[in-house]
């Protein structure tokens, strides 16, 4: 099964997210897109990922509605594509924040983190948390994941 073939029997949203976003390179591709690196060649250069692998990952993300493929054409060149996050892709950035936080805690690098979460407007450090509808932080021990039927 490819990641674009998410069966109807896969009803758990966590399972669906892990199946789609859990492939190697996918979170790093999303990080680059969120950072404004949207052209194939630029993503490839920044990550050092093989062309065929990047093509596969971007095709999967586009088919799933996480990224949008937009054509562009430089003067005298053939049409190429940029990849932009959709609303679903922007939602996935929260997952990256949680992964970064989780990866930094159990085994921090002696030289410090390689990525920080900062507010682009103010430069203030950001945390990843659950919030209630009024925007108040909810402690992790108060969060419940409850299965529902669809």
Order of alpha helices (4+ residues) and beta strands (2+ residues): alpha-alpha-alpha-alpha-beta-beta-alpha-beta-beta
